[in-house]
Amino acid sequence: MSRTVAAWLQVVALLIGIGAVVMAIGRRDQLLENHDQQITELKSVASDLVRAQLTSAGNFQLTTQRITELERRMNLLK
């Protein structure tokens, strides 16, 4: 009788162990999926920042040209 109880306890312990491994794998997969989504979002943000920087640089150059032209025109008025 005690061997039967011991055998069943071993089966229960084995099942609990297998369940714990399956849950750990599931948590790890979820964590990897979350990180993948965050990396994708970070790539998008970085791309938007580069575009904004390029637009800003272009606008700065255009503004500088306009100021230079206005300065030239003001000098003509003197």
mmCIF file as gemmi writes it, N, C-alpha and C atoms, coordinates in Angstrom:
data_model
loop_
_atom_site.group_PDB
_atom_site.id
_atom_site.type_symbol
_atom_site.label_atom_id
_atom_site.label_alt_id
_atom_site.label_comp_id
_atom_site.label_asym_id
_atom_site.label_entity_id
_atom_site.label_seq_id
_atom_site.pdbx_PDB_ins_code
_atom_site.Cartn_x
_atom_site.Cartn_y
_atom_site.Cartn_z
_atom_site.occupancy
_atom_site.B_iso_or_equiv
_atom_site.pdbx_formal_charge
_atom_site.auth_seq_id
_atom_site.auth_asym_id
_atom_site.pdbx_PDB_model_num
ATOM 1 N N . MET Axp A 1 ? 0.824 -1.201 0 1 0 ? 1 A 1
ATOM 2 C CA . MET Axp A 1 ? 0 0 0 1 0 ? 1 A 1
ATOM 3 C C . MET Axp A 1 ? 0.867 1.264 0 1 0 ? 1 A 1
ATOM 4 N N . SER Axp A 2 ? 1.91 1.271 0.8 1 0 ? 2 A 1
ATOM 5 C CA . SER Axp A 2 ? 2.747 2.473 0.856 1 0 ? 2 A 1
ATOM 6 C C . SER Axp A 2 ? 3.489 2.686 -0.458 1 0 ? 2 A 1
ATOM 7 N N . ARG Axp A 3 ? 3.776 1.574 -1.185 1 0 ? 3 A 1
ATOM 8 C CA . ARG Axp A 3 ? 4.417 1.729 -2.493 1 0 ? 3 A 1
ATOM 9 C C . ARG Axp A 3 ? 3.455 2.369 -3.485 1 0 ? 3 A 1
ATOM 10 N N . THR Axp A 4 ? 2.195 2.034 -3.407 1 0 ? 4 A 1
ATOM 11 C CA . THR Axp A 4 ? 1.191 2.623 -4.291 1 0 ? 4 A 1
ATOM 12 C C . THR Axp A 4 ? 1.045 4.112 -4.017 1 0 ? 4 A 1
ATOM 13 N N . VAL Axp A 5 ? 0.994 4.479 -2.747 1 0 ? 5 A 1
ATOM 14 C CA . VAL Axp A 5 ? 0.893 5.895 -2.365 1 0 ? 5 A 1
ATOM 15 C C . VAL Axp A 5 ? 2.14 6.637 -2.824 1 0 ? 5 A 1
ATOM 16 N N . ALA Axp A 6 ? 3.303 6.05 -2.641 1 0 ? 6 A 1
ATOM 17 C CA . ALA Axp A 6 ? 4.557 6.675 -3.058 1 0 ? 6 A 1
ATOM 18 C C . ALA Axp A 6 ? 4.589 6.841 -4.575 1 0 ? 6 A 1
ATOM 19 N N . ALA Axp A 7 ? 4.114 5.851 -5.3 1 0 ? 7 A 1
ATOM 20 C CA . ALA Axp A 7 ? 4.078 5.926 -6.76 1 0 ? 7 A 1
ATOM 21 C C . ALA Axp A 7 ? 3.145 7.043 -7.22 1 0 ? 7 A 1
ATOM 22 N N . TRP Axp A 8 ? 1.972 7.136 -6.588 1 0 ? 8 A 1
ATOM 23 C CA . TRP Axp A 8 ? 1.038 8.204 -6.955 1 0 ? 8 A 1
ATOM 24 C C . TRP Axp A 8 ? 1.605 9.582 -6.606 1 0 ? 8 A 1
ATOM 25 N N . LEU Axp A 9 ? 2.283 9.682 -5.489 1 0 ? 9 A 1
ATOM 26 C CA . LEU Axp A 9 ? 2.909 10.964 -5.129 1 0 ? 9 A 1
ATOM 27 C C . LEU Axp A 9 ? 3.983 11.348 -6.139 1 0 ? 9 A 1
ATOM 28 N N . GLN Axp A 10 ? 4.719 10.35 -6.627 1 0 ? 10 A 1
ATOM 29 C CA . GLN Axp A 10 ? 5.716 10.627 -7.659 1 0 ? 10 A 1
ATOM 30 C C . GLN Axp A 10 ? 5.053 11.092 -8.955 1 0 ? 10 A 1
ATOM 31 N N . VAL Axp A 11 ? 3.95 10.467 -9.318 1 0 ? 11 A 1
ATOM 32 C CA . VAL Axp A 11 ? 3.214 10.879 -10.525 1 0 ? 11 A 1
ATOM 33 C C . VAL Axp A 11 ? 2.706 12.303 -10.362 1 0 ? 11 A 1
ATOM 34 N N . VAL Axp A 12 ? 2.141 12.618 -9.201 1 0 ? 12 A 1
ATOM 35 C CA . VAL Axp A 12 ? 1.629 13.973 -8.943 1 0 ? 12 A 1
ATOM 36 C C . VAL Axp A 12 ? 2.772 14.985 -8.998 1 0 ? 12 A 1
ATOM 37 N N . ALA Axp A 13 ? 3.914 14.644 -8.377 1 0 ? 13 A 1
ATOM 38 C CA . ALA Axp A 13 ? 5.065 15.547 -8.393 1 0 ? 13 A 1
ATOM 39 C C . ALA Axp A 13 ? 5.562 15.757 -9.821 1 0 ? 13 A 1
ATOM 40 N N . LEU Axp A 14 ? 5.588 14.692 -10.602 1 0 ? 14 A 1
ATOM 41 C CA . LEU Axp A 14 ? 6.016 14.784 -11.999 1 0 ? 14 A 1
ATOM 42 C C . LEU Axp A 14 ? 5.072 15.679 -12.796 1 0 ? 14 A 1
ATOM 43 N N . LEU Axp A 15 ? 3.772 15.511 -12.6 1 0 ? 15 A 1
ATOM 44 C CA . LEU Axp A 15 ? 2.791 16.343 -13.305 1 0 ? 15 A 1
ATOM 45 C C . LEU Axp A 15 ? 2.913 17.81 -12.904 1 0 ? 15 A 1
ATOM 46 N N . ILE Axp A 16 ? 3.137 18.058 -11.626 1 0 ? 16 A 1
ATOM 47 C CA . ILE Axp A 16 ? 3.323 19.449 -11.162 1 0 ? 16 A 1
ATOM 48 C C . ILE Axp A 16 ? 4.577 20.041 -11.805 1 0 ? 16 A 1
ATOM 49 N N . GLY Axp A 17 ? 5.629 19.246 -11.878 1 0 ? 17 A 1
ATOM 50 C CA . GLY Axp A 17 ? 6.864 19.711 -12.514 1 0 ? 17 A 1
ATOM 51 C C . GLY Axp A 17 ? 6.667 20.026 -13.985 1 0 ? 17 A 1
ATOM 52 N N . ILE Axp A 18 ? 5.975 19.143 -14.678 1 0 ? 18 A 1
ATOM 53 C CA . ILE Axp A 18 ? 5.707 19.38 -16.105 1 0 ? 18 A 1
ATOM 54 C C . ILE Axp A 18 ? 4.848 20.631 -16.282 1 0 ? 18 A 1
ATOM 55 N N . GLY Axp A 19 ? 3.852 20.79 -15.435 1 0 ? 19 A 1
ATOM 56 C CA . GLY Axp A 19 ? 3.003 21.989 -15.504 1 0 ? 19 A 1
ATOM 57 C C . GLY Axp A 19 ? 3.798 23.254 -15.263 1 0 ? 19 A 1
ATOM 58 N N . ALA Axp A 20 ? 4.731 23.21 -14.31 1 0 ? 20 A 1
ATOM 59 C CA . ALA Axp A 20 ? 5.557 24.384 -14.025 1 0 ? 20 A 1
ATOM 60 C C . ALA Axp A 20 ? 6.44 24.728 -15.218 1 0 ? 20 A 1
ATOM 61 N N . VAL Axp A 21 ? 6.984 23.716 -15.876 1 0 ? 21 A 1
ATOM 62 C CA . VAL Axp A 21 ? 7.825 23.951 -17.063 1 0 ? 21 A 1
ATOM 63 C C . VAL Axp A 21 ? 7.004 24.568 -18.188 1 0 ? 21 A 1
ATOM 64 N N . VAL Axp A 22 ? 5.807 24.041 -18.41 1 0 ? 22 A 1
ATOM 65 C CA . VAL Axp A 22 ? 4.939 24.572 -19.458 1 0 ? 22 A 1
ATOM 66 C C . VAL Axp A 22 ? 4.581 26.024 -19.165 1 0 ? 22 A 1
ATOM 67 N N . MET Axp A 23 ? 4.273 26.343 -17.912 1 0 ? 23 A 1
ATOM 68 C CA . MET Axp A 23 ? 3.939 27.726 -17.547 1 0 ? 23 A 1
ATOM 69 C C . MET Axp A 23 ? 5.14 28.648 -17.728 1 0 ? 23 A 1
ATOM 70 N N . ALA Axp A 24 ? 6.324 28.176 -17.366 1 0 ? 24 A 1
ATOM 71 C CA . ALA Axp A 24 ? 7.537 28.992 -17.528 1 0 ? 24 A 1
ATOM 72 C C . ALA Axp A 24 ? 7.793 29.282 -19.001 1 0 ? 24 A 1
ATOM 73 N N . ILE Axp A 25 ? 7.6 28.281 -19.844 1 0 ? 25 A 1
ATOM 74 C CA . ILE Axp A 25 ? 7.782 28.488 -21.284 1 0 ? 25 A 1
ATOM 75 C C . ILE Axp A 25 ? 6.752 29.49 -21.804 1 0 ? 25 A 1
ATOM 76 N N . GLY Axp A 26 ? 5.52 29.384 -21.348 1 0 ? 26 A 1
ATOM 77 C CA . GLY Axp A 26 ? 4.479 30.328 -21.764 1 0 ? 26 A 1
ATOM 78 C C . GLY Axp A 26 ? 4.801 31.753 -21.348 1 0 ? 26 A 1
ATOM 79 N N . ARG Axp A 27 ? 5.293 31.92 -20.125 1 0 ? 27 A 1
ATOM 80 C CA . ARG Axp A 27 ? 5.669 33.266 -19.658 1 0 ? 27 A 1
ATOM 81 C C . ARG Axp A 27 ? 6.819 33.816 -20.489 1 0 ? 27 A 1
ATOM 82 N N . ARG Axp A 28 ? 7.786 32.958 -20.783 1 0 ? 28 A 1
ATOM 83 C CA . ARG Axp A 28 ? 8.934 33.405 -21.58 1 0 ? 28 A 1
ATOM 84 C C . ARG Axp A 28 ? 8.5 33.815 -22.976 1 0 ? 28 A 1
ATOM 85 N N . ASP Axp A 29 ? 7.619 33.028 -23.585 1 0 ? 29 A 1
ATOM 86 C CA . ASP Axp A 29 ? 7.119 33.362 -24.92 1 0 ? 29 A 1
ATOM 87 C C . ASP Axp A 29 ? 6.36 34.685 -24.907 1 0 ? 29 A 1
ATOM 88 N N . GLN Axp A 30 ? 5.559 34.903 -23.876 1 0 ? 30 A 1
ATOM 89 C CA . GLN Axp A 30 ? 4.819 36.167 -23.755 1 0 ? 30 A 1
ATOM 90 C C . GLN Axp A 30 ? 5.781 37.334 -23.599 1 0 ? 30 A 1
ATOM 91 N N . LEU Axp A 31 ? 6.815 37.153 -22.799 1 0 ? 31 A 1
ATOM 92 C CA . LEU Axp A 31 ? 7.816 38.196 -22.601 1 0 ? 31 A 1
ATOM 93 C C . LEU Axp A 31 ? 8.532 38.519 -23.909 1 0 ? 31 A 1
ATOM 94 N N . LEU Axp A 32 ? 8.884 37.487 -24.675 1 0 ? 32 A 1
ATOM 95 C CA . LEU Axp A 32 ? 9.536 37.705 -25.965 1 0 ? 32 A 1
ATOM 96 C C . LEU Axp A 32 ? 8.616 38.436 -26.934 1 0 ? 32 A 1
ATOM 97 N N . GLU Axp A 33 ? 7.349 38.092 -26.924 1 0 ? 33 A 1
ATOM 98 C CA . GLU Axp A 33 ? 6.388 38.766 -27.799 1 0 ? 33 A 1
ATOM 99 C C . GLU Axp A 33 ? 6.245 40.238 -27.417 1 0 ? 33 A 1
ATOM 100 N N . ASN Axp A 34 ? 6.182 40.511 -26.114 1 0 ? 34 A 1
ATOM 101 C CA . ASN Axp A 34 ? 6.09 41.902 -25.657 1 0 ? 34 A 1
ATOM 102 C C . ASN Axp A 34 ? 7.326 42.691 -26.077 1 0 ? 34 A 1
ATOM 103 N N . HIS Axp A 35 ? 8.512 42.086 -25.921 1 0 ? 35 A 1
ATOM 104 C CA . HIS Axp A 35 ? 9.739 42.772 -26.316 1 0 ? 35 A 1
ATOM 105 C C . HIS Axp A 35 ? 9.774 43.014 -27.819 1 0 ? 35 A 1
ATOM 106 N N . ASP Axp A 36 ? 9.293 42.058 -28.589 1 0 ? 36 A 1
ATOM 107 C CA . ASP Axp A 36 ? 9.25 42.218 -30.041 1 0 ? 36 A 1
ATOM 108 C C . ASP Axp A 36 ? 8.362 43.399 -30.417 1 0 ? 36 A 1
ATOM 109 N N . GLN Axp A 37 ? 7.207 43.52 -29.764 1 0 ? 37 A 1
ATOM 110 C CA . GLN Axp A 37 ? 6.31 44.648 -30.034 1 0 ? 37 A 1
ATOM 111 C C . GLN Axp A 37 ? 6.96 45.973 -29.644 1 0 ? 37 A 1
ATOM 112 N N . GLN Axp A 38 ? 7.649 45.988 -28.516 1 0 ? 38 A 1
ATOM 113 C CA . GLN Axp A 38 ? 8.31 47.21 -28.07 1 0 ? 38 A 1
ATOM 114 C C . GLN Axp A 38 ? 9.441 47.609 -29.017 1 0 ? 38 A 1
ATOM 115 N N . ILE Axp A 39 ? 10.18 46.626 -29.515 1 0 ? 39 A 1
ATOM 116 C CA . ILE Axp A 39 ? 11.263 46.917 -30.458 1 0 ? 39 A 1
ATOM 117 C C . ILE Axp A 39 ? 10.693 47.464 -31.763 1 0 ? 39 A 1
ATOM 118 N N . THR Axp A 40 ? 9.586 46.898 -32.217 1 0 ? 40 A 1
ATOM 119 C CA . THR Axp A 40 ? 8.935 47.394 -33.433 1 0 ? 40 A 1
ATOM 120 C C . THR Axp A 40 ? 8.495 48.847 -33.242 1 0 ? 40 A 1
ATOM 121 N N . GLU Axp A 41 ? 7.911 49.141 -32.094 1 0 ? 41 A 1
ATOM 122 C CA . GLU Axp A 41 ? 7.483 50.511 -31.805 1 0 ? 41 A 1
ATOM 123 C C . GLU Axp A 41 ? 8.683 51.452 -31.723 1 0 ? 41 A 1
ATOM 124 N N . LEU Axp A 42 ? 9.768 50.986 -31.118 1 0 ? 42 A 1
ATOM 125 C CA . LEU Axp A 42 ? 10.974 51.799 -31.011 1 0 ? 42 A 1
ATOM 126 C C . LEU Axp A 42 ? 11.559 52.1 -32.392 1 0 ? 42 A 1
ATOM 127 N N . LYS Axp A 43 ? 11.531 51.113 -33.29 1 0 ? 43 A 1
ATOM 128 C CA . LYS Axp A 43 ? 11.995 51.349 -34.665 1 0 ? 43 A 1
ATOM 129 C C . LYS Axp A 43 ? 11.15 52.428 -35.338 1 0 ? 43 A 1
ATOM 130 N N . SER Axp A 44 ? 9.839 52.363 -35.122 1 0 ? 44 A 1
ATOM 131 C CA . SER Axp A 44 ? 8.942 53.353 -35.709 1 0 ? 44 A 1
ATOM 132 C C . SER Axp A 44 ? 9.223 54.743 -35.168 1 0 ? 44 A 1
ATOM 133 N N . VAL Axp A 45 ? 9.434 54.839 -33.859 1 0 ? 45 A 1
ATOM 134 C CA . VAL Axp A 45 ? 9.732 56.136 -33.238 1 0 ? 45 A 1
ATOM 135 C C . VAL Axp A 45 ? 11.053 56.686 -33.777 1 0 ? 45 A 1
ATOM 136 N N . ALA Axp A 46 ? 12.069 55.833 -33.872 1 0 ? 46 A 1
ATOM 137 C CA . ALA Axp A 46 ? 13.372 56.271 -34.379 1 0 ? 46 A 1
ATOM 138 C C . ALA Axp A 46 ? 13.249 56.753 -35.823 1 0 ? 46 A 1
ATOM 139 N N . SER Axp A 47 ? 12.474 56.054 -36.629 1 0 ? 47 A 1
ATOM 140 C CA . SER Axp A 47 ? 12.268 56.462 -38.019 1 0 ? 47 A 1
ATOM 141 C C . SER Axp A 47 ? 11.572 57.824 -38.088 1 0 ? 47 A 1
ATOM 142 N N . ASP Axp A 48 ? 10.552 58.015 -37.252 1 0 ? 48 A 1
ATOM 143 C CA . ASP Axp A 48 ? 9.847 59.298 -37.219 1 0 ? 48 A 1
ATOM 144 C C . ASP Axp A 48 ? 10.769 60.421 -36.766 1 0 ? 48 A 1
ATOM 145 N N . LEU Axp A 49 ? 11.637 60.134 -35.805 1 0 ? 49 A 1
ATOM 146 C CA . LEU Axp A 49 ? 12.578 61.156 -35.338 1 0 ? 49 A 1
ATOM 147 C C . LEU Axp A 49 ? 13.564 61.55 -36.435 1 0 ? 49 A 1
ATOM 148 N N . VAL Axp A 50 ? 14.034 60.581 -37.188 1 0 ? 50 A 1
ATOM 149 C CA . VAL Axp A 50 ? 14.951 60.883 -38.296 1 0 ? 50 A 1
ATOM 150 C C . VAL Axp A 50 ? 14.253 61.753 -39.331 1 0 ? 50 A 1
ATOM 151 N N . ARG Axp A 51 ? 13.013 61.392 -39.667 1 0 ? 51 A 1
ATOM 152 C CA . ARG Axp A 51 ? 12.254 62.205 -40.636 1 0 ? 51 A 1
ATOM 153 C C . ARG Axp A 51 ? 12.052 63.626 -40.114 1 0 ? 51 A 1
ATOM 154 N N . ALA Axp A 52 ? 11.713 63.75 -38.83 1 0 ? 52 A 1
ATOM 155 C CA . ALA Axp A 52 ? 11.507 65.079 -38.247 1 0 ? 52 A 1
ATOM 156 C C . ALA Axp A 52 ? 12.797 65.883 -38.261 1 0 ? 52 A 1
ATOM 157 N N . GLN Axp A 53 ? 13.918 65.23 -37.976 1 0 ? 53 A 1
ATOM 158 C CA . GLN Axp A 53 ? 15.204 65.921 -37.983 1 0 ? 53 A 1
ATOM 159 C C . GLN Axp A 53 ? 15.545 66.397 -39.394 1 0 ? 53 A 1
ATOM 160 N N . LEU Axp A 54 ? 15.312 65.544 -40.38 1 0 ? 54 A 1
ATOM 161 C CA . LEU Axp A 54 ? 15.602 65.939 -41.763 1 0 ? 54 A 1
ATOM 162 C C . LEU Axp A 54 ? 14.707 67.091 -42.203 1 0 ? 54 A 1
ATOM 163 N N . THR Axp A 55 ? 13.439 67.041 -41.82 1 0 ? 55 A 1
ATOM 164 C CA . THR Axp A 55 ? 12.516 68.132 -42.154 1 0 ? 55 A 1
ATOM 165 C C . THR Axp A 55 ? 12.951 69.419 -41.47 1 0 ? 55 A 1
ATOM 166 N N . SER Axp A 56 ? 13.341 69.299 -40.221 1 0 ? 56 A 1
ATOM 167 C CA . SER Axp A 56 ? 13.788 70.47 -39.471 1 0 ? 56 A 1
ATOM 168 C C . SER Axp A 56 ? 15.022 71.08 -40.098 1 0 ? 56 A 1
ATOM 169 N N . ALA Axp A 57 ? 15.966 70.24 -40.509 1 0 ? 57 A 1
ATOM 170 C CA . ALA Axp A 57 ? 17.189 70.742 -41.141 1 0 ? 57 A 1
ATOM 171 C C . ALA Axp A 57 ? 16.851 71.455 -42.443 1 0 ? 57 A 1
ATOM 172 N N . GLY Axp A 58 ? 15.933 70.892 -43.215 1 0 ? 58 A 1
ATOM 173 C CA . GLY Axp A 58 ? 15.519 71.528 -44.464 1 0 ? 58 A 1
ATOM 174 C C . GLY Axp A 58 ? 14.826 72.852 -44.202 1 0 ? 58 A 1
ATOM 175 N N . ASN Axp A 59 ? 13.958 72.89 -43.189 1 0 ? 59 A 1
ATOM 176 C CA . ASN Axp A 59 ? 13.267 74.135 -42.838 1 0 ? 59 A 1
ATOM 177 C C . ASN Axp A 59 ? 14.257 75.175 -42.342 1 0 ? 59 A 1
ATOM 178 N N . PHE Axp A 60 ? 15.268 74.757 -41.585 1 0 ? 60 A 1
ATOM 179 C CA . PHE Axp A 60 ? 16.272 75.691 -41.083 1 0 ? 60 A 1
ATOM 180 C C . PHE Axp A 60 ? 17.035 76.313 -42.242 1 0 ? 60 A 1
ATOM 181 N N . GLN Axp A 61 ? 17.393 75.496 -43.225 1 0 ? 61 A 1
ATOM 182 C CA . GLN Axp A 61 ? 18.121 76.003 -44.387 1 0 ? 61 A 1
ATOM 183 C C . GLN Axp A 61 ? 17.256 76.995 -45.156 1 0 ? 61 A 1
ATOM 184 N N . LEU Axp A 62 ? 15.989 76.685 -45.342 1 0 ? 62 A 1
ATOM 185 C CA . LEU Axp A 62 ? 15.077 77.579 -46.048 1 0 ? 62 A 1
ATOM 186 C C . LEU Axp A 62 ? 14.898 78.879 -45.27 1 0 ? 62 A 1
ATOM 187 N N . THR Axp A 63 ? 14.749 78.789 -43.964 1 0 ? 63 A 1
ATOM 188 C CA . THR Axp A 63 ? 14.607 79.989 -43.125 1 0 ? 63 A 1
ATOM 189 C C . THR Axp A 63 ? 15.861 80.855 -43.216 1 0 ? 63 A 1
ATOM 190 N N . THR Axp A 64 ? 17.012 80.211 -43.181 1 0 ? 64 A 1
ATOM 191 C CA . THR Axp A 64 ? 18.27 80.958 -43.294 1 0 ? 64 A 1
ATOM 192 C C . THR Axp A 64 ? 18.356 81.676 -44.64 1 0 ? 64 A 1
ATOM 193 N N . GLN Axp A 65 ? 17.94 81.015 -45.7 1 0 ? 65 A 1
ATOM 194 C CA . GLN Axp A 65 ? 17.946 81.651 -47.02 1 0 ? 65 A 1
ATOM 195 C C . GLN Axp A 65 ? 16.998 82.846 -47.058 1 0 ? 65 A 1
ATOM 196 N N . ARG Axp A 66 ? 15.835 82.701 -46.465 1 0 ? 66 A 1
ATOM 197 C CA . ARG Axp A 66 ? 14.866 83.801 -46.444 1 0 ? 66 A 1
ATOM 198 C C . ARG Axp A 66 ? 15.397 84.991 -45.649 1 0 ? 66 A 1
ATOM 199 N N . ILE Axp A 67 ? 16.017 84.705 -44.507 1 0 ? 67 A 1
ATOM 200 C CA . ILE Axp A 67 ? 16.583 85.796 -43.69 1 0 ? 67 A 1
ATOM 201 C C . ILE Axp A 67 ? 17.699 86.498 -44.454 1 0 ? 67 A 1
ATOM 202 N N . THR Axp A 68 ? 18.528 85.722 -45.124 1 0 ? 68 A 1
ATOM 203 C CA . THR Axp A 68 ? 19.612 86.309 -45.913 1 0 ? 68 A 1
ATOM 204 C C . THR Axp A 68 ? 19.048 87.198 -47.016 1 0 ? 68 A 1
ATOM 205 N N . GLU Axp A 69 ? 18.004 86.735 -47.687 1 0 ? 69 A 1
ATOM 206 C CA . GLU Axp A 69 ? 17.369 87.524 -48.745 1 0 ? 69 A 1
ATOM 207 C C . GLU Axp A 69 ? 16.748 88.802 -48.176 1 0 ? 69 A 1
ATOM 208 N N . LEU Axp A 70 ? 16.086 88.687 -47.007 1 0 ? 70 A 1
ATOM 209 C CA . LEU Axp A 70 ? 15.509 89.89 -46.377 1 0 ? 70 A 1
ATOM 210 C C . LEU Axp A 70 ? 16.598 90.874 -45.973 1 0 ? 70 A 1
ATOM 211 N N . GLU Axp A 71 ? 17.704 90.347 -45.463 1 0 ? 71 A 1
ATOM 212 C CA . GLU Axp A 71 ? 18.827 91.21 -45.07 1 0 ? 71 A 1
ATOM 213 C C . GLU Axp A 71 ? 19.388 91.929 -46.298 1 0 ? 71 A 1
ATOM 214 N N . ARG Axp A 72 ? 19.491 91.223 -47.404 1 0 ? 72 A 1
ATOM 215 C CA . ARG Axp A 72 ? 19.985 91.844 -48.642 1 0 ? 72 A 1
ATOM 216 C C . ARG Axp A 72 ? 19.039 92.943 -49.097 1 0 ? 72 A 1
ATOM 217 N N . ARG Axp A 73 ? 17.731 92.678 -49.023 1 0 ? 73 A 1
ATOM 218 C CA . ARG Axp A 73 ? 16.758 93.676 -49.429 1 0 ? 73 A 1
ATOM 219 C C . ARG Axp A 73 ? 16.777 94.89 -48.516 1 0 ? 73 A 1
ATOM 220 N N . MET Axp A 74 ? 16.975 94.656 -47.21 1 0 ? 74 A 1
ATOM 221 C CA . MET Axp A 74 ? 17.061 95.789 -46.272 1 0 ? 74 A 1
ATOM 222 C C . MET Axp A 74 ? 18.294 96.627 -46.558 1 0 ? 74 A 1
ATOM 223 N N . ASN Axp A 75 ? 19.38 95.988 -46.904 1 0 ? 75 A 1
ATOM 224 C CA . ASN Axp A 75 ? 20.604 96.722 -47.232 1 0 ? 75 A 1
ATOM 225 C C . ASN Axp A 75 ? 20.41 97.568 -48.477 1 0 ? 75 A 1
ATOM 226 N N . LEU Axp A 76 ? 19.588 97.121 -49.408 1 0 ? 76 A 1
ATOM 227 C CA . LEU Axp A 76 ? 19.304 97.892 -50.613 1 0 ? 76 A 1
ATOM 228 C C . LEU Axp A 76 ? 18.508 99.155 -50.27 1 0 ? 76 A 1
ATOM 229 N N . LEU Axp A 77 ? 17.698 99.074 -49.204 1 0 ? 77 A 1
ATOM 230 C CA . LEU Axp A 77 ? 16.893 100.227 -48.814 1 0 ? 77 A 1
ATOM 231 C C . LEU Axp A 77 ? 17.729 101.317 -48.146 1 0 ? 77 A 1
ATOM 232 N N . LYS Axp A 78 ? 18.867 100.968 -47.601 1 0 ? 78 A 1
ATOM 233 C CA . LYS Axp A 78 ? 19.692 101.949 -46.886 1 0 ? 78 A 1
ATOM 234 C C . LYS Axp A 78 ? 20.324 102.906 -47.794 1 0 ? 78 A 1
